[in-house]
């Protein structure tokens, strides 16, 4: 099981490393044939314009590589094309620091987002970062349009709304000094089956005792105005209508309010749409119930302030409404009854910058609802952008109040913003490649619900600077068959080859392939490349550091000898499978140093005069000596005595050096063994000295001393061998003799007891034998083998006949 896990781990490691290499070599894999193609691959890629840069066998695409790799391959930094993107601010009006009561400004003079216009020059794969600043202006103008359901169930609500104008104007004056209000109403489409069919019912769809107006889809009653009294008067003249089904045609009305800006009177200020109803809504597809199949066109169709195409176009879809509300910067407040709260809360989740409030049964709380919803909507800023050009991506990071930083989708917004608060957004815009049409593009970023926006003009770096200096039909490109630019030929249509020397239809023929076979062999380009126009173009490898080269791609720079797992020992470079060593190094793997300073002994002699310095290491010519500079003689007399005290103190904690052991005796590795048989023997590849030394207590200890390369090793028997003392011998002998005598006495006693016991047992046996009485009666189970039979007629008289 463990082996399987190891194998799987190793395999995963190889796959991961391989994937990482491939992902990191997008420049190599792109096979770019020009500088323009190269820089579009990614920001890591550069193009070498040096005409002498390529080695024999390397294709033109080898000029495109990662920047560091190009420098390592010998391309001078000044010859590497690596353009960078740039940005320029075109309009940068500061945000407005206006307070309520100050000089009144026109809406177009108030600025809440900065800067307003920029231009970006994008390099493929290189993000351009821009910083936007947003600040909620105080006393910012507000336009509010009240759109009300006038079906019969809203009769009591209409009575309360009739005085809404002046009351709402008074309440909103606490927020802004520039407030305008408008009014519109809706019921339902005027087609079957939404209303009754009789003419009388068309004129008065309510019951006989109720006076109702004819049904209609949408009516713009009052254009946005600052006259609250006019609002009260016109709304007071409105009458309730009716229809058959519960859902209303409110989506038709919302669409017209959003797109009919001139009729409604929208300004470029905060735009609020209050949608008041006690019912659900029809949406796209429901028009089929009345025979309407044409989808809503999203255009304004108001005639005499009435929606004139309700019978012709279907209801808009939710997505269509979201688009138009966003385009026209309208924030929607759904004021609905408790019954329909769940429905409109789901709708709110689909419409950005919208809110839902609970409308009381008679709309008496509508003013508080509007103020609360406005405060909720205005305290949050959400950035959105227009459709991005192909290949362009955008990311957001918001820096909100109290140091809160958001990223991803949350990076588009900041919440809990009060009037006067300032927040910022870091936006990264990145292009991948160049657009197909190769023309400038633009995108717009704006806060939802606000009319202000930031315009960003985009241009793309699709060619290198050296492209401008290209020479068309250059003689350097085989009789003018290409343009010489950026150090290489860009071939004309139908031509290929490094110098555009071939037509495409003659790229590979038998005659040309002969030029790609080394020594008339069978392998084309040594199986390491392709034959193009009779010239080998070598394969590329995933690792940009590894390359094939040579006329027949027979060379490479990664198959040289290695030392310490490094190519050419890390002291040279691999050229055509041979190491070219750096100065002071030699050997097939450049692993032999020519520096003799490491062989100098303390007496300034090379190897103490006892050896030869080879590859920076002493080779001792005298077999008795060893060590880094041939300074150690393990078998020479006096070696054991020299190391005795240190071995004694480290192994047994005794001797003269026991107090300074750590300081004076740490120059060797100590290894303890159990007995003398475990000590190393002199058959080692390095000299070894067996030592026997005696301590102050006349105890012997045994050890070996050896130098293995530069490591000094001591193996020592862990127990001392001590002789017995003279006074104890007689005692031991006496004890032993006493033990022997006692043993003999005990043995004699045991023998005597056994004899007595045996005699007693024998006498008892004899006595029982004499007293035994044998019974002579017949065996009760004995049976005689003789049977007697008697003839029954024996002795009787014969019967007379």
Long-range contacts (C-beta under 8 A, 24 or more apart in sequence): 18-542, 21-542, 21-543, 22-542, 24-66, 25-66, 25-542, 25-543, 25-544, 27-64, 27-65, 27-66, 27-544, 28-64, 28-65, 28-540, 28-541, 28-542, 28-544, 29-540, 30-61, 30-64, 31-59, 31-61, 31-540, 32-61, 32-64, 33-60, 33-61, 33-490, 34-467, 34-485, 34-486, 34-488, 34-490, 35-63, 35-64, 35-81, 35-463, 35-464, 35-466, 35-467, 35-485, 35-486, 36-462, 36-463, 36-464, 36-467, 37-64, 38-63, 38-64, 38-81, 38-464, 39-81, 39-82, 39-83, 39-123, 39-124, 39-461, 39-464, 40-124, 40-433, 40-434, 40-462, 41-124, 41-125, 42-124, 42-125, 43-123, 43-124, 43-125, 43-126, 44-125, 46-70, 46-80, 46-81, 46-82, 47-80, 47-81, 47-82, 47-464, 47-486, 48-73, 48-75, 48-79, 48-80, 48-81, 48-487, 49-79, 49-80, 49-81, 49-466, 49-486, 49-487, 50-75, 50-76, 50-79, 50-487, 51-487, 51-488, 53-79, 53-487, 54-498, 55-547, 55-549, 56-549, 56-550, 56-551, 57-525, 57-529, 57-536, 57-537, 57-538, 57-548, 57-549, 57-550, 57-551, 57-552, 57-553, 57-555, 58-537, 58-538, 58-547, 58-549, 59-498, 59-537, 59-538, 59-540, 60-488, 60-489, 60-498, 61-540, 62-540, 62-547, 63-486, 63-487, 63-488, 65-544, 66-544, 69-544, 69-545, 72-545, 79-487, 81-464, 81-465, 81-466, 81-486, 83-123, 83-461, 83-464, 83-465, 84-123, 84-126, 85-120, 85-121, 85-122, 85-123, 85-126, 85-128, 85-461, 86-120, 86-121, 86-128, 87-118, 87-119, 87-120, 87-121, 87-128, 87-130, 88-118, 88-119, 89-115, 89-117, 89-118, 90-115, 90-117, 90-118, 90-119, 90-457, 91-115, 91-116, 91-117, 92-116, 95-133, 95-134, 95-135, 95-137, 95-422, 96-135, 96-137, 97-135, 98-137, 98-138, 98-139, 99-138, 99-139, 100-138, 100-139, 100-176, 100-177, 101-139, 101-177, 102-139, 104-177, 104-178, 107-141, 107-178, 107-267, 107-268, 107-269, 108-268, 110-137, 110-140, 110-141, 111-137, 111-452, 112-136, 112-137, 112-140, 112-447, 112-450, 112-452, 113-446, 113-447, 113-450, 113-452, 113-453, 113-454, 115-454, 116-452, 116-453, 116-454, 116-455, 117-454, 117-455, 117-456, 117-457, 118-454, 118-455, 118-456, 118-457, 119-456, 119-457, 119-458, 119-459, 120-429, 120-456, 120-457, 120-458, 120-459, 121-459, 121-460, 121-461, 122-392, 122-429, 122-430, 122-431, 122-458, 122-459, 122-460, 122-461, 123-431, 123-461, 124-431, 124-432, 124-433, 124-434, 124-460, 124-461, 125-430, 125-431, 125-432, 126-430, 127-428, 127-429, 127-430, 128-428, 128-429, 128-430, 129-426, 129-427, 129-428, 130-426, 130-427, 130-429, 130-456, 131-424, 131-425, 131-426, 131-427, 132-383, 132-424, 132-425, 132-427, 132-445, 132-454, 133-422, 133-423, 133-424, 134-381, 134-414, 134-422, 134-423, 134-424, 134-425, 134-447, 135-420, 135-421, 135-422, 135-423, 136-378, 136-381, 136-417, 136-418, 136-419, 136-420, 136-421, 137-419, 138-419, 138-420, 139-176, 139-177, 139-178, 140-176, 140-178, 140-269, 140-270, 141-176, 141-178, 141-179, 141-180, 141-267, 141-269, 141-270, 142-172, 142-175, 142-176, 142-178, 142-179, 142-180, 142-269, 142-270, 142-272, 142-374, 143-180, 143-181, 143-182, 143-224, 143-265, 143-266, 143-267, 143-269, 143-270, 143-271, 143-272, 144-168, 144-172, 144-179, 144-180, 144-181, 144-182, 144-224, 144-272, 144-273, 144-274, 144-370, 145-181, 145-182, 145-183, 145-184, 145-224, 145-257, 145-264, 145-271, 145-272, 145-273, 145-274, 146-181, 146-182, 146-183, 146-184, 146-274, 146-276, 147-183, 147-184, 147-185, 147-186, 147-250, 147-253, 147-254, 147-257, 147-273, 147-274, 147-275, 147-276, 148-183, 148-184, 148-185, 148-186, 148-276, 148-277, 149-185, 149-186, 149-187, 149-248, 149-250, 149-276, 149-277, 149-278, 149-279, 150-185, 150-186, 150-187, 150-213, 150-238, 150-239, 150-240, 150-241, 151-187, 151-188, 151-240, 151-241, 151-242, 151-243, 151-248, 151-279, 152-205, 152-206, 152-210, 152-212, 152-240, 152-241, 152-242, 153-278, 153-279, 154-240, 154-276, 154-277, 154-278, 155-240, 156-361, 156-362, 156-363, 157-276, 157-278, 157-359, 157-362, 157-363, 158-235, 158-238, 158-240, 159-362, 160-362, 160-363, 160-364, 160-366, 161-235, 161-276, 161-363, 161-366, 162-232, 162-235, 162-236, 162-238, 163-232, 164-231, 164-232, 164-235, 164-366, 164-367, 165-227, 165-228, 165-229, 165-230, 165-231, 165-232, 165-235, 166-228, 166-229, 166-231, 166-232, 167-228, 167-367, 168-228, 168-367, 168-370, 169-226, 169-228, 170-228, 171-367, 171-371, 172-371, 175-371, 175-374, 178-226, 178-269, 179-226, 180-224, 180-225, 180-226, 180-265, 180-267, 181-222, 181-224, 181-225, 181-226, 181-228, 181-231, 182-220, 182-221, 182-222, 182-223, 182-224, 182-225, 182-231, 182-264, 182-265, 183-221, 183-222, 183-231, 183-234, 183-235, 184-218, 184-219, 184-220, 184-221, 184-222, 184-253, 184-257, 184-264, 185-218, 185-219, 185-221, 185-238, 185-253, 186-216, 186-217, 186-218, 186-219, 186-248, 186-249, 186-250, 186-252, 186-253, 187-215, 187-216, 187-217, 187-241, 187-242, 187-243, 187-248, 187-249, 188-215, 188-217, 188-243, 188-245, 188-248, 188-249, 188-282, 189-217, 189-249, 189-252, 189-282, 189-287, 189-290, 189-292, 189-310, 189-311, 190-215, 190-216, 190-217, 190-310, 190-311, 191-290, 191-291, 191-292, 191-310, 191-311, 192-290, 192-291, 193-244, 193-245, 193-289, 193-290, 194-243, 194-244, 194-245, 194-249, 194-289, 194-290, 195-242, 195-243, 195-244, 196-244, 205-241, 205-242, 205-243, 206-240, 206-241, 206-242, 210-240, 211-239, 212-239, 212-240, 212-241, 212-242, 213-239, 213-240, 213-241, 214-241, 215-241, 215-242, 215-243, 216-241, 216-306, 216-307, 217-249, 217-252, 217-253, 217-306, 217-307, 217-310, 218-249, 218-252, 218-253, 218-256, 218-257, 218-306, 218-307, 218-310, 219-305, 219-306, 219-307, 220-256, 220-257, 220-260, 220-263, 220-264, 220-302, 220-305, 220-306, 221-305, 223-263, 223-264, 223-265, 224-264, 224-265, 224-266, 224-267, 225-265, 246-279, 246-280, 247-279, 247-280, 247-281, 247-282, 247-286, 248-277, 248-279, 248-280, 248-281, 248-282, 249-281, 249-282, 249-310, 249-315, 250-275, 250-277, 250-281, 250-282, 251-281, 251-282, 251-283, 251-315, 251-316, 251-321, 252-296, 252-307, 252-310, 252-315, 252-316, 253-307, 254-316, 254-321, 254-325, 254-332, 255-296, 255-298, 255-316, 255-320, 255-321, 255-324, 256-300, 256-301, 256-302, 256-307, 257-330, 258-321, 258-324, 258-325, 258-327, 258-328, 258-330, 259-298, 259-299, 259-300, 259-324, 259-328, 260-300, 260-302, 261-328, 263-300, 263-302, 263-305, 266-328, 266-330, 268-451, 269-451, 270-331, 270-378, 270-449, 270-450, 271-328, 271-329, 271-330, 271-331, 271-449, 271-451, 272-330, 272-331, 272-332, 272-333, 272-370, 272-374, 272-377, 273-325, 273-330, 273-331, 273-332, 273-333, 274-333, 274-335, 274-366, 274-370, 275-332, 275-333, 275-334, 275-335, 275-336, 276-335, 276-336, 276-359, 276-363, 276-366, 277-335, 277-336, 277-337, 277-340, 278-336, 278-337, 278-339, 278-340, 278-359, 279-340, 280-340, 280-343, 282-315, 283-315, 283-316, 283-317, 283-318, 284-314, 284-315, 284-316, 284-317, 284-318, 284-320, 285-314, 285-315, 286-314, 286-315, 287-313, 287-314, 287-315, 288-314, 296-320, 298-323, 298-324, 318-347, 318-350, 318-351, 321-351, 322-350, 322-351, 322-352, 325-351, 326-352, 326-384, 326-448, 329-446, 329-448, 329-449, 329-450, 329-451, 330-449, 331-355, 331-377, 331-448, 331-449, 333-357, 333-369, 333-370, 333-373, 333-374, 333-377, 335-359, 335-363, 335-366, 335-369, 335-370, 335-373, 337-361, 352-382, 352-384, 352-448, 353-377, 353-380, 353-382, 353-448, 353-449, 377-449, 378-417, 378-449, 379-415, 379-416, 379-417, 379-418, 380-413, 380-414, 380-415, 380-416, 380-417, 381-413, 381-414, 381-417, 381-423, 381-447, 381-448, 381-450, 382-412, 382-413, 382-447, 382-448, 382-449, 383-412, 383-413, 383-425, 383-445, 383-446, 383-447, 383-448, 384-412, 384-445, 384-446, 384-447, 384-448, 385-443, 385-444, 385-445, 386-443, 386-444, 386-445, 387-443, 388-443, 389-435, 389-441, 389-443, 389-458, 390-435, 390-436, 391-431, 391-432, 391-433, 391-434, 391-435, 392-429, 392-430, 392-431, 392-432, 392-441, 392-443, 392-458, 393-429, 393-430, 393-432, 394-427, 394-428, 394-429, 394-430, 394-443, 395-427, 395-428, 395-430, 396-425, 396-426, 396-427, 397-425, 397-426, 397-427, 397-428, 398-423, 398-424, 398-425, 399-423, 399-424, 399-425, 399-426, 429-456, 429-458, 431-458, 431-460, 434-460, 434-462, 435-460, 438-462, 496-532, 496-533, 497-532, 497-533, 497-535, 498-535, 498-537, 501-533, 502-532, 502-533, 502-534, 506-533, 507-532, 507-533, 508-532, 516-552, 517-552, 518-551, 518-552, 518-554, 525-552, 525-553, 526-550, 526-552, 526-553, 526-554, 528-553, 528-554, 528-556, 529-553, 549-576, 550-576, 560-589, 561-588, 561-589, 562-589, 563-587, 563-589, 563-590, 563-591, 564-591, 587-615, 591-615, 592-616, 598-628, 599-629, 600-629, 601-629, 601-630, 601-631, 602-629, 602-631, 623-687, 624-687, 626-686, 626-687, 626-707, 627-707, 627-710, 628-710, 632-707, 632-712, 633-687, 634-687, 634-688, 634-689, 634-705, 634-706, 634-707, 635-687, 635-688, 635-689, 639-689, 639-691, 639-705, 640-689, 640-691, 640-692, 640-693, 640-705, 641-693, 643-668, 643-691, 643-705, 643-714, 644-691, 644-693, 647-691, 647-693, 647-701, 647-703, 647-714, 647-716, 648-693, 648-695, 648-701, 651-701, 651-703, 651-716, 651-718, 652-695, 652-701, 652-720, 654-695, 654-696, 655-695, 655-696, 667-712, 668-705, 668-712, 668-713, 668-714, 669-711, 669-712, 669-713, 669-714, 670-714, 670-716, 671-713, 671-714, 671-715, 671-716, 672-715, 672-716, 672-717, 672-718, 673-715, 673-716, 673-717, 673-718, 674-717, 674-718, 674-719, 675-717, 675-719, 676-702, 676-717, 678-715, 678-717, 679-703, 679-704, 679-715, 679-717, 680-704, 680-706, 680-715, 684-708, 695-720, 697-722, 698-722, 698-723, 699-723
